[in-house]
Amino acid sequence: MYNGTNVSLKTILWKVMNNPLASDLSYELAAEYAVEALRLVGAPFVLEPKDPPSTINIVNYKGAMPLDIIELTGLKGIIETEDETFYEVALTYATDSFHQSAGCDSNCPTEATYTVNNGVIKTSFQTGRVQVSYRALPVDEDGFPLIPNNQKMILAVEYYILYKFLEPLWIIGKISDKAFNHISQQKHWYMGAAGSDLKLAGYDHIEAVMNTINRLIVDSDAHRRFFRNSGQKERLKRFN
């Protein structure tokens, strides 16, 4: 499980590059492989929620998304109406191919829509702002990614870097099958173990997840309220 602390990728790179098989590995290439490993693991606590959320200005239905975004978790529209007042609404992804053509004036529906392409968000309302809740890869003061301080995650990144660097050398016969198969086996094991280990942050997180799932009454309005109370215990009153 995730303990809330991180270690710099620099400590892992130092260990990897002191491996006799990786003496020619560069820091830049190793860092690229490490980021690739983090993306492949895909566990929630590999990425860091951005706080506070970024605010995008929408002009003529468009705005620029944050450059460091990796996983989009939610969007809140702050829409300007014709009488220059604003109201907030949870945005949903557009299923209408012409969602912009109808526009969004003072009679804008409560389910305003958006699409994202090439770093640009396109909304169904012409003017306003969008608050973007997203996850990004945390970095240290030198710009190196921060890795969850979890031994399985650390070893997963270490063996993934070795695997990616040695794979071309193994293909051309410069690395023995025995050495490469060992690293490949370790990589597969720790990548899977890290993904499982970093899905929960502890027993409190388990409680919140179970409260979300084990509900007798489905909250069909949860998205509009940004899932604010989805992790709270459901309390039902019985009337005689």
C-alpha positions as CSV (number, residue, x, y, z in Angstrom):
1,M,0.0,0.0,0.0
2,Y,1.0,3.6,-0.5
3,N,2.5,5.2,2.6
4,G,2.3,8.8,1.4
5,T,6.1,9.4,0.8
6,N,8.2,9.4,-2.3
7,V,11.8,8.9,-3.3
8,S,13.6,10.6,-6.2
9,L,14.3,8.7,-9.4
10,K,17.9,9.8,-9.0
11,T,18.4,7.1,-6.2
12,I,17.1,4.4,-8.6
13,L,19.2,5.6,-11.5
14,W,22.3,5.6,-9.5
15,K,21.7,1.9,-8.5
16,V,20.8,0.9,-12.1
17,M,23.8,2.6,-13.7
18,N,26.2,0.9,-11.3
19,N,25.0,-2.5,-12.7
20,P,27.9,-3.9,-14.8
21,L,25.4,-4.7,-17.6
22,A,24.3,-1.1,-17.8
23,S,27.6,0.8,-17.8
24,D,26.8,2.5,-21.1
25,L,23.3,3.6,-20.1
26,S,22.7,7.4,-20.1
27,Y,20.7,9.3,-17.4
28,E,18.4,10.7,-20.1
29,L,17.5,7.3,-21.5
30,A,17.1,5.7,-18.1
31,A,14.8,8.5,-17.0
32,E,12.7,8.0,-20.2
33,Y,12.4,4.3,-19.5
34,A,11.4,5.0,-15.8
35,V,8.6,7.4,-16.9
36,E,7.4,4.7,-19.3
37,A,7.4,2.2,-16.4
38,L,5.3,4.5,-14.3
39,R,2.8,5.0,-17.0
40,L,2.5,1.2,-17.6
41,V,2.0,0.4,-13.9
42,G,-1.0,2.8,-13.9
43,A,-1.6,2.6,-10.2
44,P,-3.5,5.6,-8.8
45,F,-0.8,6.7,-6.3
46,V,2.0,6.8,-8.9
47,L,0.5,10.1,-10.0
48,E,0.0,13.3,-7.9
49,P,-3.3,15.2,-7.8
50,K,-2.7,18.8,-8.8
51,D,-3.8,21.1,-6.0
52,P,-5.3,23.6,-6.6
53,P,-6.9,22.5,-9.9
54,S,-5.8,24.5,-12.9
55,T,-8.2,27.1,-14.4
56,I,-8.5,27.5,-18.1
57,N,-10.0,30.5,-19.8
58,I,-12.5,29.6,-22.5
59,V,-12.6,32.0,-25.5
60,N,-14.7,31.3,-28.5
61,Y,-15.4,27.7,-27.3
62,K,-11.7,26.8,-26.8
63,G,-8.9,26.8,-24.2
64,A,-5.4,25.3,-23.7
65,M,-5.1,22.3,-21.4
66,P,-2.2,22.0,-18.8
67,L,1.0,20.7,-20.3
68,D,1.8,18.3,-17.4
69,I,-1.5,16.5,-17.5
70,I,-1.4,12.7,-17.5
71,E,-4.7,11.6,-16.2
72,L,-7.9,13.7,-16.4
73,T,-10.2,13.2,-13.4
74,G,-12.8,15.9,-13.7
75,L,-13.9,19.2,-15.2
76,K,-16.0,22.0,-13.8
77,G,-17.4,24.7,-16.1
78,I,-17.8,28.3,-14.8
79,I,-20.0,29.6,-17.5
80,E,-20.7,33.2,-18.4
81,T,-24.3,33.9,-19.4
82,E,-25.6,36.8,-21.6
83,D,-26.4,38.9,-18.5
84,E,-22.7,38.6,-17.5
85,T,-23.4,36.3,-14.5
86,F,-21.7,33.0,-13.9
87,Y,-22.8,29.6,-12.7
88,E,-20.9,26.3,-12.1
89,V,-21.7,22.9,-13.8
90,A,-20.0,19.5,-14.0
91,L,-18.9,18.9,-17.6
92,T,-19.5,15.7,-19.4
93,Y,-17.7,14.4,-22.5
94,A,-19.5,15.2,-25.7
95,T,-21.3,12.4,-27.6
96,D,-22.8,14.9,-30.0
97,S,-20.5,15.4,-33.0
98,F,-21.9,19.0,-33.3
99,H,-22.0,19.8,-29.7
100,Q,-20.4,23.3,-30.3
101,S,-22.8,24.3,-33.1
102,A,-25.7,24.7,-30.8
103,G,-23.8,27.1,-28.5
104,C,-24.6,27.8,-24.9
105,D,-26.3,31.0,-24.0
106,S,-28.3,32.1,-20.9
107,N,-30.4,29.0,-21.4
108,C,-27.4,26.7,-21.3
109,P,-28.3,23.1,-20.3
110,T,-27.1,21.8,-17.0
111,E,-25.1,19.2,-18.8
112,A,-22.5,21.3,-20.7
113,T,-20.1,19.2,-22.8
114,Y,-16.5,19.2,-23.9
115,T,-14.0,17.3,-26.1
116,V,-10.2,17.3,-25.8
117,N,-7.8,17.0,-28.7
118,N,-4.1,17.9,-29.1
119,G,-4.0,19.7,-25.8
120,V,-7.0,21.9,-26.6
121,I,-10.4,21.6,-24.9
122,K,-13.5,22.5,-26.9
123,T,-16.6,23.3,-24.9
124,S,-20.3,23.7,-25.6
125,F,-20.3,27.2,-24.1
126,Q,-18.6,30.1,-25.8
127,T,-17.2,32.1,-22.9
128,G,-16.2,31.3,-19.3
129,R,-13.6,29.2,-17.4
130,V,-13.0,25.5,-16.8
131,Q,-11.4,24.2,-13.6
132,V,-9.4,21.0,-14.5
133,S,-8.9,18.3,-11.9
134,Y,-6.1,16.0,-13.0
135,R,-3.1,13.9,-12.0
136,A,0.5,14.6,-13.0
137,L,3.9,13.0,-12.5
138,P,5.5,14.6,-9.4
139,V,9.1,15.8,-9.8
140,D,11.9,16.8,-7.4
141,E,13.8,20.1,-7.4
142,D,16.0,18.9,-10.3
143,G,13.1,17.8,-12.4
144,F,13.5,14.0,-11.8
145,P,10.3,12.1,-11.3
146,L,9.3,11.1,-7.8
147,I,8.6,7.4,-7.2
148,P,6.2,6.2,-4.4
149,N,8.3,4.9,-1.6
150,N,7.2,1.4,-2.0
151,Q,9.9,-1.4,-2.4
152,K,7.9,-3.2,-5.1
153,M,7.5,0.0,-7.1
154,I,11.2,0.9,-6.7
155,L,12.3,-2.6,-8.0
156,A,9.7,-2.5,-10.8
157,V,11.3,0.7,-12.1
158,E,14.8,-0.6,-11.6
159,Y,14.2,-3.8,-13.5
160,Y,12.1,-2.2,-16.2
161,I,15.0,0.2,-17.0
162,L,17.4,-2.7,-17.2
163,Y,15.0,-4.7,-19.3
164,K,14.5,-1.9,-21.9
165,F,18.2,-1.1,-22.1
166,L,19.3,-4.8,-22.5
167,E,16.6,-6.0,-24.8
168,P,18.3,-4.7,-28.1
169,L,21.7,-6.1,-26.9
170,W,20.1,-9.5,-26.2
171,I,18.5,-9.5,-29.6
172,I,21.9,-9.1,-31.3
173,G,23.5,-11.7,-29.0
174,K,25.6,-9.5,-26.8
175,I,23.7,-10.5,-23.6
176,S,23.3,-14.1,-22.5
177,D,19.8,-15.7,-22.4
178,K,20.4,-16.5,-18.7
179,A,21.0,-12.9,-17.7
180,F,18.3,-11.4,-19.8
181,N,15.7,-14.0,-18.8
182,H,16.4,-13.3,-15.1
183,I,15.9,-9.6,-15.6
184,S,12.8,-10.2,-17.7
185,Q,11.3,-12.4,-15.0
186,Q,12.0,-9.9,-12.2
187,K,10.6,-7.1,-14.3
188,H,7.3,-8.9,-15.0
189,W,7.0,-9.9,-11.3
190,Y,7.6,-6.5,-9.8
191,M,5.6,-4.5,-12.4
192,G,2.5,-6.6,-11.6
193,A,3.2,-6.5,-7.8
194,A,3.6,-2.7,-7.8
195,G,0.3,-2.2,-9.7
196,S,-1.5,-4.3,-7.1
197,D,0.3,-2.8,-4.1
198,L,-0.4,0.9,-5.0
199,K,-4.2,0.7,-5.7
200,L,-5.0,1.4,-2.0
201,A,-3.6,3.8,0.5
202,G,-4.7,1.9,3.6
203,Y,-7.7,0.7,5.6
204,D,-9.3,4.2,5.5
205,H,-9.2,4.1,1.7
206,I,-10.7,0.7,1.7
207,E,-13.6,2.0,3.8
208,A,-14.2,4.8,1.4
209,V,-14.1,2.5,-1.6
210,M,-16.5,0.0,0.0
211,N,-18.9,2.9,0.9
212,T,-18.9,3.9,-2.7
213,I,-19.7,0.4,-4.0
214,N,-22.0,-1.0,-1.3
215,R,-25.0,1.3,-1.7
216,L,-28.7,0.3,-1.6
217,I,-29.8,3.5,-3.3
218,V,-27.9,4.5,-6.4
219,D,-26.9,8.2,-6.4
220,S,-27.8,9.1,-10.0
221,D,-26.9,12.8,-9.3
222,A,-23.4,12.1,-8.1
223,H,-21.6,13.5,-11.2
224,R,-23.4,16.8,-11.0
225,R,-22.2,17.2,-7.4
226,F,-18.6,16.2,-8.4
227,F,-18.9,12.9,-6.4
228,R,-18.6,14.9,-3.2
229,N,-20.2,12.4,-0.9
230,S,-19.6,9.1,-2.8
231,G,-17.2,7.8,-0.1
232,Q,-19.4,8.5,2.9
233,K,-21.3,5.8,4.6
234,E,-24.9,5.4,3.5
235,R,-27.4,5.9,6.4
236,L,-31.0,4.9,5.9
237,K,-33.9,5.7,8.2
238,R,-36.8,3.3,8.6
239,F,-40.2,4.8,9.2
240,N,-42.9,2.7,10.9
